[in-house]
Amino acid sequence: MDYALSSRAQAAETLNLYATVVSAMRGDGKTVAKLNLGKLTVKPGEQSGRVEVPLENPRLWSPEEPYLYYLSLALEDAGTVKTAHTERFGYRDFKVKGRDFYLNGRRLYLFGENLSSIGYGGVGAGEEAEKRALAKKMIDFRRQGYKIIRNPHQPIIPLALEVADEVGMMV
């Protein structure tokens, strides 16, 4: 996973880099991996790089079971966290063979619907109200058998992508 961390250090520091992977599913919250990735020298400003955190038998994300994880990276010095970043993700594998779409090795018919952005984002509702409205709409689509949405004519708001991951809707 690619990462970016910001450092408020006044000069270069050598810190320990730790990675933790936790289940993002409500009520679960189990730590599935914790690694000390070793020493990293950081300069003031933003640092970026790539880390690999192997997981044994990760649960795959699918429309039927939208399983998600959190990856947290932390730079520590003597047990004190200097900076950290967390990113949510799901494991999934997409392939197209001929005219067929495969998700996690299983053929999937892409039955979908349009989700117009006009009613979401910048309409005066708070983020939680927007999230509830998007989740309701997408869950209604899922109940009708849709597995994918497209966003016609307008850019989709980032919150819609988060909600889609949570409810098992592809975009």
OpenMM code with the backbone's topology and positions (N, CA, C; nanometers):
from openmm import Vec3, app, unit

residues = "MET ASP TYR ALA LEU SER SER ARG ALA GLN ALA ALA GLU THR LEU ASN LEU TYR ALA THR VAL VAL SER ALA MET ARG GLY ASP GLY LYS THR VAL ALA LYS LEU ASN LEU GLY LYS LEU THR VAL LYS PRO GLY GLU GLN SER GLY ARG VAL GLU VAL PRO LEU GLU ASN PRO ARG LEU TRP SER PRO GLU GLU PRO TYR LEU TYR TYR LEU SER LEU ALA LEU GLU ASP ALA GLY THR VAL LYS THR ALA HIS THR GLU ARG PHE GLY TYR ARG ASP PHE LYS VAL LYS GLY ARG ASP PHE TYR LEU ASN GLY ARG ARG LEU TYR LEU PHE GLY GLU ASN LEU SER SER ILE GLY TYR GLY GLY VAL GLY ALA GLY GLU GLU ALA GLU LYS ARG ALA LEU ALA LYS LYS MET ILE ASP PHE ARG ARG GLN GLY TYR LYS ILE ILE ARG ASN PRO HIS GLN PRO ILE ILE PRO LEU ALA LEU GLU VAL ALA ASP GLU VAL GLY MET MET VAL".split()
positions = [
    Vec3(0.0847, -0.1168, 0.0000),
    Vec3(0.0000, 0.0000, 0.0000),
    Vec3(0.0892, 0.1230, 0.0000),
    Vec3(0.0526, 0.2205, -0.0792),
    Vec3(0.1247, 0.3470, -0.0796),
    Vec3(0.0807, 0.4293, 0.0407),
    Vec3(0.1690, 0.5092, 0.0925),
    Vec3(0.1344, 0.5912, 0.2082),
    Vec3(0.1980, 0.7280, 0.1971),
    Vec3(0.1451, 0.8219, 0.2739),
    Vec3(0.2042, 0.9536, 0.2912),
    Vec3(0.1900, 0.9902, 0.4376),
    Vec3(0.2976, 1.0295, 0.5003),
    Vec3(0.2990, 1.0715, 0.6399),
    Vec3(0.3633, 1.2088, 0.6483),
    Vec3(0.3112, 1.2922, 0.7356),
    Vec3(0.3691, 1.4251, 0.7561),
    Vec3(0.4495, 1.4265, 0.8845),
    Vec3(0.5639, 1.4925, 0.8796),
    Vec3(0.6501, 1.5037, 0.9963),
    Vec3(0.6641, 1.6503, 1.0339),
    Vec3(0.6522, 1.6787, 1.1632),
    Vec3(0.6708, 1.8155, 1.2127),
    Vec3(0.8106, 1.8352, 1.2695),
    Vec3(0.8966, 1.7394, 1.2415),
    Vec3(1.0329, 1.7454, 1.2940),
    Vec3(1.1043, 1.8696, 1.2420),
    Vec3(1.1936, 1.9246, 1.3228),
    Vec3(1.2731, 2.0400, 1.2831),
    Vec3(1.3961, 1.9958, 1.2040),
    Vec3(1.4363, 1.8711, 1.2251),
    Vec3(1.5520, 1.8150, 1.1543),
    Vec3(1.5228, 1.6672, 1.1273),
    Vec3(1.6086, 1.6032, 1.0506),
    Vec3(1.5897, 1.4618, 1.0198),
    Vec3(1.5905, 1.3796, 1.1486),
    Vec3(1.4995, 1.2822, 1.1572),
    Vec3(1.4908, 1.1932, 1.2731),
    Vec3(1.4838, 1.0491, 1.2237),
    Vec3(1.5382, 0.9579, 1.3023),
    Vec3(1.5233, 0.8162, 1.2731),
    Vec3(1.4229, 0.7600, 1.3721),
    Vec3(1.3116, 0.7077, 1.3163),
    Vec3(1.2003, 0.6596, 1.3980),
    Vec3(1.1658, 0.5162, 1.3588),
    Vec3(1.0937, 0.4476, 1.4460),
    Vec3(1.0441, 0.3139, 1.4157),
    Vec3(0.9125, 0.3259, 1.3393),
    Vec3(0.8983, 0.2477, 1.2319),
    Vec3(0.7760, 0.2453, 1.1530),
    Vec3(0.7004, 0.1173, 1.1855),
    Vec3(0.5758, 0.1334, 1.2323),
    Vec3(0.4905, 0.0199, 1.2657),
    Vec3(0.3691, 0.0189, 1.1746),
    Vec3(0.3237, -0.1005, 1.1383),
    Vec3(0.2013, -0.1173, 1.0610),
    Vec3(0.1087, -0.2079, 1.1405),
    Vec3(-0.0187, -0.1689, 1.1460),
    Vec3(-0.1204, -0.2490, 1.2124),
    Vec3(-0.2388, -0.2620, 1.1183),
    Vec3(-0.2897, -0.3840, 1.1021),
    Vec3(-0.4098, -0.4073, 1.0226),
    Vec3(-0.5171, -0.4586, 1.1171),
    Vec3(-0.6324, -0.3903, 1.1128),
    Vec3(-0.7443, -0.4212, 1.2015),
    Vec3(-0.8696, -0.4392, 1.1169),
    Vec3(-0.9555, -0.5315, 1.1564),
    Vec3(-1.0836, -0.5469, 1.0893),
    Vec3(-1.1639, -0.4193, 1.1058),
    Vec3(-1.2245, -0.3706, 0.9967),
    Vec3(-1.3055, -0.2486, 1.0015),
    Vec3(-1.4527, -0.2809, 1.0211),
    Vec3(-1.4854, -0.4072, 1.0433),
    Vec3(-1.6256, -0.4460, 1.0567),
    Vec3(-1.6750, -0.4114, 1.1968),
    Vec3(-1.7954, -0.3566, 1.2037),
    Vec3(-1.8531, -0.3154, 1.3329),
    Vec3(-1.8589, -0.4327, 1.4293),
    Vec3(-1.8190, -0.4067, 1.5516),
    Vec3(-1.8234, -0.5082, 1.6549),
    Vec3(-1.7096, -0.6084, 1.6473),
    Vec3(-1.6294, -0.6045, 1.5432),
    Vec3(-1.5201, -0.7001, 1.5284),
    Vec3(-1.3924, -0.6369, 1.5828),
    Vec3(-1.3314, -0.5473, 1.5069),
    Vec3(-1.2157, -0.4717, 1.5520),
    Vec3(-1.0937, -0.5536, 1.5871),
    Vec3(-1.0844, -0.6776, 1.5372),
    Vec3(-0.9705, -0.7623, 1.5693),
    Vec3(-0.8455, -0.7165, 1.4951),
    Vec3(-0.7327, -0.7155, 1.5649),
    Vec3(-0.6048, -0.6901, 1.5011),
    Vec3(-0.5641, -0.8179, 1.4303),
    Vec3(-0.5396, -0.8080, 1.2991),
    Vec3(-0.5019, -0.9258, 1.2222),
    Vec3(-0.3539, -0.9257, 1.1854),
    Vec3(-0.2867, -0.8120, 1.2017),
    Vec3(-0.1422, -0.8059, 1.1776),
    Vec3(-0.0852, -0.6841, 1.2479),
    Vec3(0.0325, -0.7009, 1.3034),
    Vec3(0.1072, -0.5881, 1.3615),
    Vec3(0.2534, -0.6167, 1.3342),
    Vec3(0.3157, -0.5258, 1.2625),
    Vec3(0.4549, -0.5451, 1.2233),
    Vec3(0.5397, -0.4245, 1.2589),
    Vec3(0.6610, -0.4519, 1.3041),
    Vec3(0.7615, -0.3475, 1.3169),
    Vec3(0.8378, -0.3504, 1.1851),
    Vec3(0.8225, -0.2460, 1.1052),
    Vec3(0.8845, -0.2409, 0.9729),
    Vec3(1.0255, -0.1845, 0.9770),
    Vec3(1.0764, -0.1590, 1.0971),
    Vec3(1.2143, -0.1150, 1.1111),
    Vec3(1.2288, 0.0357, 1.1223),
    Vec3(1.3513, 0.0782, 1.1178),
    Vec3(1.3848, 0.2208, 1.1314),
    Vec3(1.3647, 0.2930, 0.9989),
    Vec3(1.3195, 0.4172, 1.0087),
    Vec3(1.2981, 0.5013, 0.8917),
    Vec3(1.3475, 0.6411, 0.9270),
    Vec3(1.4320, 0.6972, 0.8421),
    Vec3(1.4785, 0.8344, 0.8640),
    Vec3(1.3849, 0.9283, 0.7899),
    Vec3(1.3263, 1.0218, 0.8632),
    Vec3(1.2318, 1.1174, 0.8040),
    Vec3(1.2878, 1.2584, 0.8173),
    Vec3(1.2573, 1.3378, 0.7177),
    Vec3(1.2949, 1.4786, 0.7164),
    Vec3(1.1684, 1.5599, 0.7437),
    Vec3(1.1804, 1.6868, 0.7759),
    Vec3(1.0607, 1.7696, 0.7935),
    Vec3(0.9766, 1.7678, 0.6654),
    Vec3(0.8452, 1.7672, 0.6804),
    Vec3(0.7548, 1.7679, 0.5656),
    Vec3(0.6911, 1.6331, 0.5421),
    Vec3(0.6412, 1.6133, 0.4214),
    Vec3(0.5694, 1.4902, 0.3896),
    Vec3(0.6629, 1.3846, 0.3342),
    Vec3(0.6459, 1.2626, 0.3821),
    Vec3(0.7230, 1.1479, 0.3359),
    Vec3(0.6249, 1.0530, 0.2681),
    Vec3(0.6681, 0.9858, 0.1649),
    Vec3(0.5813, 0.8872, 0.1011),
    Vec3(0.6630, 0.7638, 0.0696),
    Vec3(0.5928, 0.6538, 0.0519),
    Vec3(0.6606, 0.5286, 0.0224),
    Vec3(0.5602, 0.4177, 0.0026),
    Vec3(0.6080, 0.2963, 0.0109),
    Vec3(0.5233, 0.1800, -0.0111),
    Vec3(0.5605, 0.0749, 0.0930),
    Vec3(0.4581, 0.0131, 0.1511),
    Vec3(0.4802, -0.0965, 0.2455),
    Vec3(0.3935, -0.2149, 0.2048),
    Vec3(0.4411, -0.3325, 0.2362),
    Vec3(0.3634, -0.4540, 0.2167),
    Vec3(0.3475, -0.5197, 0.3521),
    Vec3(0.2228, -0.5485, 0.3871),
    Vec3(0.1916, -0.6148, 0.5128),
    Vec3(0.1188, -0.7435, 0.4771),
    Vec3(0.1877, -0.8560, 0.4834),
    Vec3(0.1223, -0.9820, 0.4454),
    Vec3(0.0169, -1.0232, 0.5481),
    Vec3(-0.0979, -1.0677, 0.4967),
    Vec3(-0.2042, -1.1199, 0.5825),
    Vec3(-0.2317, -1.2637, 0.5425),
    Vec3(-0.2454, -1.3499, 0.6411),
    Vec3(-0.2805, -1.4885, 0.6125),
    Vec3(-0.4304, -1.4986, 0.5923),
    Vec3(-0.4713, -1.5531, 0.4806),
    Vec3(-0.6125, -1.5772, 0.4501),
    Vec3(-0.7015, -1.4550, 0.4735),
    Vec3(-0.6734, -1.3438, 0.4066),
    Vec3(-0.7607, -1.2270, 0.4255),
    Vec3(-0.9003, -1.2561, 0.3718),
    Vec3(-1.0000, -1.1981, 0.4364),
    Vec3(-1.1380, -1.2114, 0.3884),
    Vec3(-1.1553, -1.1179, 0.2696),
    Vec3(-1.2139, -1.1691, 0.1628),
    Vec3(-1.2306, -1.0928, 0.0406),
    Vec3(-1.3573, -1.0086, 0.0461),
    Vec3(-1.3507, -0.8879, -0.0114),
    Vec3(-1.4658, -0.7995, -0.0241),
    Vec3(-1.5504, -0.8492, -0.1404),
    Vec3(-1.6818, -0.8513, -0.1216),
    Vec3(-1.7746, -0.8845, -0.2298),
    Vec3(-1.9051, -0.8109, -0.2014),
    Vec3(-1.9946, -0.8014, -0.3011),
    Vec3(-2.1239, -0.7373, -0.2745),
    Vec3(-2.2019, -0.8071, -0.1627),
    Vec3(-2.1887, -0.9385, -0.1543),
    Vec3(-2.2608, -1.0132, -0.0501),
    Vec3(-2.1969, -1.0002, 0.0868),
    Vec3(-2.0654, -0.9842, 0.0893),
    Vec3(-1.9915, -0.9695, 0.2150),
    Vec3(-1.8852, -0.8616, 0.1979),
    Vec3(-1.9231, -0.7359, 0.2185),
    Vec3(-1.8281, -0.6243, 0.1975),
    Vec3(-1.7320, -0.6085, 0.3149),
    Vec3(-1.6383, -0.7019, 0.3255),
    Vec3(-1.5456, -0.7042, 0.4376),
    Vec3(-1.4338, -0.6028, 0.4152),
    Vec3(-1.4098, -0.5199, 0.5154),
    Vec3(-1.3103, -0.4121, 0.5061),
    Vec3(-1.2106, -0.4198, 0.6217),
    Vec3(-1.0943, -0.3608, 0.5976),
    Vec3(-0.9867, -0.3540, 0.6963),
    Vec3(-0.9395, -0.2093, 0.7089),
    Vec3(-0.8697, -0.1813, 0.8202),
    Vec3(-0.7955, -0.0569, 0.8376),
    Vec3(-0.6472, -0.0905, 0.8439),
    Vec3(-0.5656, -0.0155, 0.7700),
    Vec3(-0.4209, -0.0230, 0.7831),
    Vec3(-0.3761, 0.1064, 0.8483),
    Vec3(-0.3060, 0.0951, 0.9603),
    Vec3(-0.2517, 0.2127, 1.0283),
    Vec3(-0.1002, 0.2050, 1.0253),
    Vec3(-0.0393, 0.3155, 0.9877),
    Vec3(0.1059, 0.3286, 0.9927),
    Vec3(0.1384, 0.4325, 1.0987),
    Vec3(0.2359, 0.4025, 1.1806),
    Vec3(0.2749, 0.4966, 1.2859),
    Vec3(0.4261, 0.5046, 1.2934),
    Vec3(0.4746, 0.6259, 1.3085),
    Vec3(0.6163, 0.6490, 1.3346),
    Vec3(0.6301, 0.6795, 1.4829),
    Vec3(0.7115, 0.5984, 1.5513),
    Vec3(0.7257, 0.6109, 1.6960),
    Vec3(0.8712, 0.6330, 1.7342),
    Vec3(0.8882, 0.7018, 1.8459),
    Vec3(1.0190, 0.7214, 1.9054),
    Vec3(1.0056, 0.6909, 2.0539),
    Vec3(1.0719, 0.5846, 2.0973),
    Vec3(1.0691, 0.5438, 2.2382),
    Vec3(0.9259, 0.5288, 2.2891),
    Vec3(0.8392, 0.4684, 2.2082),
    Vec3(0.7013, 0.4429, 2.2497),
    Vec3(0.6060, 0.5592, 2.2309),
    Vec3(0.6550, 0.6737, 2.1864),
    Vec3(0.5703, 0.7907, 2.1634),
    Vec3(0.5415, 0.8027, 2.0144),
    Vec3(0.4135, 0.8066, 1.9775),
    Vec3(0.3756, 0.8204, 1.8372),
    Vec3(0.4029, 0.9633, 1.7929),
    Vec3(0.4842, 0.9783, 1.6895),
    Vec3(0.5167, 1.1101, 1.6355),
    Vec3(0.4181, 1.1510, 1.5261),
    Vec3(0.3770, 1.0547, 1.4429),
    Vec3(0.2774, 1.0791, 1.3382),
    Vec3(0.2184, 0.9449, 1.2985),
    Vec3(0.0959, 0.9481, 1.2458),
    Vec3(0.0286, 0.8244, 1.2061),
    Vec3(-0.0714, 0.8539, 1.0953),
    Vec3(-0.1063, 0.7514, 1.0209),
    Vec3(-0.2065, 0.7627, 0.9151),
    Vec3(-0.2800, 0.6296, 0.9048),
    Vec3(-0.4112, 0.6367, 0.8849),
    Vec3(-0.4940, 0.5165, 0.8713),
    Vec3(-0.5699, 0.5228, 0.7400),
    Vec3(-0.5779, 0.4088, 0.6728),
    Vec3(-0.6482, 0.3975, 0.5449),
    Vec3(-0.7358, 0.2721, 0.5489),
    Vec3(-0.8589, 0.2847, 0.5000),
    Vec3(-0.9499, 0.1699, 0.4953),
    Vec3(-0.9394, 0.1047, 0.3577),
    Vec3(-0.9478, -0.0281, 0.3536),
    Vec3(-0.9365, -0.0984, 0.2258),
    Vec3(-1.0071, -0.2334, 0.2331),
    Vec3(-1.0293, -0.2916, 0.1169),
    Vec3(-1.0828, -0.4268, 0.1060),
    Vec3(-1.0008, -0.5045, 0.0050),
    Vec3(-0.9915, -0.6351, 0.0237),
    Vec3(-0.9235, -0.7209, -0.0732),
    Vec3(-1.0245, -0.7651, -0.1772),
    Vec3(-0.9922, -0.7416, -0.3038),
    Vec3(-1.0776, -0.7874, -0.4131),
    Vec3(-0.9937, -0.7967, -0.5391),
    Vec3(-1.0334, -0.8854, -0.6278),
    Vec3(-0.9616, -0.9072, -0.7520),
    Vec3(-1.0621, -0.8972, -0.8668),
    Vec3(-1.0393, -0.8030, -0.9595),
    Vec3(-1.1274, -0.7802, -1.0737),
    Vec3(-1.0583, -0.8297, -1.2002),
    Vec3(-1.1306, -0.9022, -1.2839),
    Vec3(-1.0773, -0.9450, -1.4137),
    Vec3(-1.1901, -0.9465, -1.5151),
    Vec3(-1.1532, -0.9232, -1.6401),
    Vec3(-1.2461, -0.9369, -1.7513),
    Vec3(-1.1878, -1.0422, -1.8447),
    Vec3(-1.2687, -1.1430, -1.8763),
    Vec3(-1.2294, -1.2470, -1.9724),
    Vec3(-1.3346, -1.2469, -2.0814),
    Vec3(-1.2942, -1.2040, -2.2004),
    Vec3(-1.3919, -1.1928, -2.3097),
    Vec3(-1.4962, -1.0885, -2.2738),
    Vec3(-1.6206, -1.1294, -2.2670),
    Vec3(-1.7304, -1.0390, -2.2313),
    Vec3(-1.7736, -1.0554, -2.0854),
    Vec3(-1.7025, -1.1384, -2.0096),
    Vec3(-1.7431, -1.1699, -1.8726),
    Vec3(-1.6571, -1.0965, -1.7704),
    Vec3(-1.7205, -1.0573, -1.6611),
    Vec3(-1.6545, -0.9893, -1.5501),
    Vec3(-1.6420, -1.0885, -1.4350),
    Vec3(-1.5237, -1.0905, -1.3732),
    Vec3(-1.4989, -1.1804, -1.2604),
    Vec3(-1.4561, -1.0991, -1.1390),
    Vec3(-1.5160, -1.1305, -1.0270),
    Vec3(-1.4788, -1.0704, -0.8989),
    Vec3(-1.4332, -1.1833, -0.8086),
    Vec3(-1.3092, -1.1760, -0.7637),
    Vec3(-1.2518, -1.2782, -0.6761),
    Vec3(-1.2624, -1.4174, -0.7384),
    Vec3(-1.2420, -1.4255, -0.8709),
    Vec3(-1.2435, -1.5532, -0.9408),
    Vec3(-1.3812, -1.6063, -0.9754),
    Vec3(-1.4858, -1.5345, -0.9376),
    Vec3(-1.6231, -1.5783, -0.9626),
    Vec3(-1.6880, -1.4886, -1.0673),
    Vec3(-1.7489, -1.5485, -1.1699),
    Vec3(-1.8173, -1.4707, -1.2731),
    Vec3(-1.9324, -1.3951, -1.2093),
    Vec3(-1.9443, -1.2668, -1.2460),
    Vec3(-2.0475, -1.1818, -1.1869),
    Vec3(-2.1129, -1.1002, -1.2978),
    Vec3(-2.2438, -1.1077, -1.3041),
    Vec3(-2.3176, -1.0266, -1.4000),
    Vec3(-2.3328, -0.8867, -1.3417),
    Vec3(-2.2916, -0.7862, -1.4171),
    Vec3(-2.2938, -0.6488, -1.3683),
    Vec3(-2.4300, -0.5853, -1.3954),
    Vec3(-2.5227, -0.6104, -1.3063),
    Vec3(-2.6563, -0.5532, -1.3115),
    Vec3(-2.6514, -0.4244, -1.2309),
    Vec3(-2.6769, -0.3104, -1.2961),
    Vec3(-2.6546, -0.1850, -1.2273),
    Vec3(-2.7596, -0.0788, -1.2503),
    Vec3(-2.7355, 0.0353, -1.1865),
    Vec3(-2.8273, 0.1486, -1.1892),
    Vec3(-2.7461, 0.2766, -1.1810),
    Vec3(-2.8072, 0.3865, -1.2192),
    Vec3(-2.7459, 0.5189, -1.2082),
    Vec3(-2.7688, 0.5773, -1.0690),
    Vec3(-2.6680, 0.6412, -1.0159),
    Vec3(-2.6796, 0.7165, -0.8912),
    Vec3(-2.6413, 0.8598, -0.9225),
    Vec3(-2.7390, 0.9445, -0.9338),
    Vec3(-2.7146, 1.0844, -0.9662),
    Vec3(-2.6520, 1.1564, -0.8477),
    Vec3(-2.5507, 1.2372, -0.8742),
    Vec3(-2.4832, 1.3133, -0.7680),
    Vec3(-2.5572, 1.4408, -0.7314),
    Vec3(-2.6551, 1.4766, -0.8091),
    Vec3(-2.7197, 1.6059, -0.7887),
    Vec3(-2.7793, 1.6206, -0.6488),
    Vec3(-2.8298, 1.5132, -0.5902),
    Vec3(-2.8907, 1.5220, -0.4582),
    Vec3(-2.7933, 1.5084, -0.3429),
    Vec3(-2.6640, 1.4938, -0.3717),
    Vec3(-2.5660, 1.4694, -0.2660),
    Vec3(-2.4483, 1.5653, -0.2796),
    Vec3(-2.3989, 1.6124, -0.1679),
    Vec3(-2.2828, 1.7004, -0.1680),
    Vec3(-2.3209, 1.8443, -0.1973),
    Vec3(-2.2941, 1.9324, -0.1030),
    Vec3(-2.3203, 2.0741, -0.1242),
    Vec3(-2.4662, 2.1133, -0.1188),
    Vec3(-2.5502, 2.0290, -0.0561),
    Vec3(-2.6933, 2.0610, -0.0500),
    Vec3(-2.7348, 2.1066, 0.0902),
    Vec3(-2.6365, 2.1328, 0.1757),
    Vec3(-2.6667, 2.1854, 0.3088),
    Vec3(-2.6807, 2.0802, 0.4176),
    Vec3(-2.6811, 1.9528, 0.3811),
    Vec3(-2.6908, 1.8466, 0.4819),
    Vec3(-2.5520, 1.8201, 0.5389),
    Vec3(-2.5466, 1.7777, 0.6631),
    Vec3(-2.4189, 1.7404, 0.7234),
    Vec3(-2.3717, 1.6064, 0.6692),
    Vec3(-2.2468, 1.5718, 0.6987),
    Vec3(-2.1886, 1.4485, 0.6459),
    Vec3(-2.2650, 1.3243, 0.6904),
    Vec3(-2.3080, 1.3197, 0.8164),
    Vec3(-2.3814, 1.2024, 0.8644),
    Vec3(-2.5163, 1.1880, 0.7930),
    Vec3(-2.5863, 1.2993, 0.7714),
    Vec3(-2.7143, 1.2943, 0.6986),
    Vec3(-2.6919, 1.2503, 0.5546),
    Vec3(-2.5869, 1.2999, 0.4922),
    Vec3(-2.5528, 1.2593, 0.3553),
    Vec3(-2.5204, 1.1100, 0.3510),
    Vec3(-2.4444, 1.0634, 0.4486),
    Vec3(-2.4062, 0.9227, 0.4526),
    Vec3(-2.5294, 0.8338, 0.4680),
    Vec3(-2.6221, 0.8724, 0.5563),
    Vec3(-2.7457, 0.7946, 0.5748),
    Vec3(-2.8279, 0.7909, 0.4463),
    Vec3(-2.8397, 0.9053, 0.3784),
    Vec3(-2.9187, 0.9114, 0.2544),
    Vec3(-2.8544, 0.8254, 0.1455),
    Vec3(-2.7226, 0.8324, 0.1306),
    Vec3(-2.6537, 0.7505, 0.0320),
    Vec3(-2.6663, 0.6016, 0.0650),
    Vec3(-2.6488, 0.5676, 0.1923),
    Vec3(-2.6597, 0.4273, 0.2329),
    Vec3(-2.8000, 0.3744, 0.2058),
    Vec3(-2.9023, 0.4527, 0.2366),
    Vec3(-3.0404, 0.4097, 0.2115),
    Vec3(-3.0621, 0.3834, 0.0630),
    Vec3(-3.0159, 0.4741, -0.0205),
    Vec3(-3.0333, 0.4602, -0.1651),
    Vec3(-2.9601, 0.3359, -0.2163),
    Vec3(-2.8357, 0.3185, -0.1726),
    Vec3(-2.7577, 0.2043, -0.2205),
    Vec3(-2.8109, 0.0722, -0.1667),
    Vec3(-2.8572, 0.0701, -0.0434),
    Vec3(-2.9159, -0.0524, 0.0122),
    Vec3(-3.0449, -0.0859, -0.0622),
    Vec3(-3.1233, 0.0143, -0.0969),
    Vec3(-3.2431, -0.0099, -0.1793),
    Vec3(-3.2037, -0.0700, -0.3138),
    Vec3(-3.0983, -0.0187, -0.3762),
    Vec3(-3.0494, -0.0759, -0.5018),
    Vec3(-3.0073, -0.2218, -0.4823),
    Vec3(-2.9356, -0.2498, -0.3723),
    Vec3(-2.8908, -0.3878, -0.3446),
    Vec3(-3.0117, -0.4798, -0.3299),
    Vec3(-3.1156, -0.4336, -0.2625),
    Vec3(-3.2372, -0.5157, -0.2445),
    Vec3(-3.3046, -0.5471, -0.3776),
    Vec3(-3.2850, -0.4599, -0.4753),
    Vec3(-3.3421, -0.4815, -0.6081),
    Vec3(-3.2511, -0.5690, -0.6946),
    Vec3(-3.1380, -0.6101, -0.6411),
    Vec3(-3.0484, -0.6991, -0.7131),
    Vec3(-2.9337, -0.6312, -0.7846),
    Vec3(-2.9223, -0.5000, -0.7729),
    Vec3(-2.8118, -0.4293, -0.8371),
    Vec3(-2.6817, -0.4558, -0.7631),
    Vec3(-2.5733, -0.4678, -0.8391),
    Vec3(-2.4421, -0.4920, -0.7802),
    Vec3(-2.3448, -0.3791, -0.8122),
    Vec3(-2.3818, -0.2900, -0.9054),
    Vec3(-2.2918, -0.1840, -0.9482),
    Vec3(-2.3732, -0.0587, -0.9774),
    Vec3(-2.3137, 0.0561, -0.9478),
    Vec3(-2.3768, 0.1838, -0.9835),
    Vec3(-2.2793, 0.2618, -1.0705),
    Vec3(-2.3358, 0.3506, -1.1485),
    Vec3(-2.2522, 0.4453, -1.2212),
    Vec3(-2.3036, 0.5836, -1.1886),
    Vec3(-2.2183, 0.6796, -1.2054),
    Vec3(-2.2521, 0.8156, -1.1705),
    Vec3(-2.2567, 0.8992, -1.2978),
    Vec3(-2.3755, 0.9192, -1.3534),
    Vec3(-2.3842, 0.9903, -1.4809),
    Vec3(-2.3732, 1.1421, -1.4643),
    Vec3(-2.3047, 1.2041, -1.5539),
    Vec3(-2.3075, 1.3485, -1.5759),
    Vec3(-2.2404, 1.4362, -1.4706),
    Vec3(-2.2079, 1.3851, -1.3549),
    Vec3(-2.1469, 1.4658, -1.2482),
    Vec3(-2.0370, 1.3841, -1.1814),
    Vec3(-1.9366, 1.4490, -1.1249),
    Vec3(-1.8383, 1.3728, -1.0460),
    Vec3(-1.9069, 1.3172, -0.9205),
    Vec3(-1.8668, 1.1991, -0.8805),
    Vec3(-1.9245, 1.1392, -0.7602),
    Vec3(-1.8521, 1.1963, -0.6373),
    Vec3(-1.9252, 1.2162, -0.5304),
    Vec3(-1.8609, 1.2682, -0.4090),
    Vec3(-1.7853, 1.1541, -0.3403),
    Vec3(-1.6707, 1.1826, -0.2800),
    Vec3(-1.5913, 1.0770, -0.2166),
    Vec3(-1.6689, 0.9976, -0.1117),
    Vec3(-1.7602, 1.0614, -0.0404),
    Vec3(-1.8394, 0.9914, 0.0603),
    Vec3(-1.9193, 0.8769, -0.0015),
    Vec3(-1.9659, 0.8933, -0.1254),
    Vec3(-2.0419, 0.7878, -0.1924),
    Vec3(-1.9554, 0.6638, -0.2148),
    Vec3(-1.8272, 0.6833, -0.2414),
    Vec3(-1.7381, 0.5693, -0.2599),
    Vec3(-1.7187, 0.4934, -0.1289),
    Vec3(-1.7074, 0.5663, -0.0181),
    Vec3(-1.6950, 0.5024, 0.1132),
    Vec3(-1.8195, 0.4208, 0.1458),
    Vec3(-1.9366, 0.4803, 0.1224),
    Vec3(-2.0622, 0.4116, 0.1521),
    Vec3(-2.0774, 0.2886, 0.0638),
    Vec3(-2.0415, 0.2995, -0.0636),
    Vec3(-2.0497, 0.1861, -0.1550),
    Vec3(-1.9648, 0.0693, -0.1040),
    Vec3(-1.8435, 0.0983, -0.0569),
    Vec3(-1.7581, -0.0065, 0.0011),
    Vec3(-1.8265, -0.0736, 0.1188),
    Vec3(-1.8938, 0.0036, 0.2025),
    Vec3(-1.9562, -0.0491, 0.3237),
    Vec3(-2.0789, -0.1347, 0.2945),
    Vec3(-2.1570, -0.0993, 0.1929),
    Vec3(-2.2825, -0.1710, 0.1675),
    Vec3(-2.2681, -0.2779, 0.0601),
    Vec3(-2.1516, -0.2897, -0.0026),
    Vec3(-2.1310, -0.3940, -0.1018),
    Vec3(-2.1738, -0.3541, -0.2419),
    Vec3(-2.1538, -0.2305, -0.2769),
    Vec3(-2.1908, -0.1819, -0.4101),
    Vec3(-2.0630, -0.1446, -0.4850),
    Vec3(-2.0503, -0.1938, -0.6063),
    Vec3(-1.9374, -0.1553, -0.6915),
    Vec3(-1.9731, -0.0280, -0.7648),
    Vec3(-1.8729, 0.0512, -0.8013),
    Vec3(-1.8962, 0.1788, -0.8711),
    Vec3(-1.8229, 0.1751, -1.0030),
] * unit.nanometer
topology = app.Topology()
chain = topology.addChain("A")
for resn in residues:
    res = topology.addResidue(resn, chain)
    for name in ("N", "CA", "C"):
        topology.addAtom(name, app.Element.getBySymbol(name[0]), res)
